[in-house]
Amino acid sequence: MQVEVHQNGWAVIRESNERATSVHPTQAEAAKEGLDIARRDEIEFFLHAQDGRIREHDSHREGEHPEMRRIERKPELSPADPRADHKECQDFYGESLGRINSQLQGNRSQMESLAEQIPDEEAQAQIQEMADSYAVIEESFDKAVQDLGVEDAVRARHYSRPSGWWLAKQR
């Protein structure tokens, strides 16, 4: 469950939905509803700041004790099978990079949207230049992902990411 900034206030968005479940005038109201739904449905809850960064995260998955909730899942290693450990670490790494990739693309998208809304052409050009710098970072990121051979794990995490504004890469 995601709570994100919306053109009409704050949106509560269920995982894998593009459309908002509900829209509220304040972040607090949206957060309360999103958290209630996450608890009821035993799913993860993400509260985003206005700039898109995750401010709060809480997991309500079945079987997780509240004190054991973590923002990141660490690989669980087993000394019995080193090959499984390697795969577990590689998957964890790929998922981590997938989250970073989604964040970069979301931030770039928001900057491009802001640039379009500003009437001052000089300011608009400066903001677009900032947005374009994300593309340079993404290209370096993509090369590193390829060099490390974790494209599948990154892609799997990226496309399964709950999102309202993060868009899949179109290349």
Secondary structure, 3 states (H helix, E strand, C coil): CEEEEECCEEEEECCCCCCCCEEECCHHHHHHHHHHHHHHHCCEEEEECCCCCEEEEEECCCCCCHHHCCCCCCCCCCCCCHHHHHHHHHHHHHHHHHHHHHHHHHHHHHHHHHHHHCCCHHHHHHHHHHHHHHHHHHHHHHHHHHHHCCHHHHHHHHHHCCCCCCCCCCC
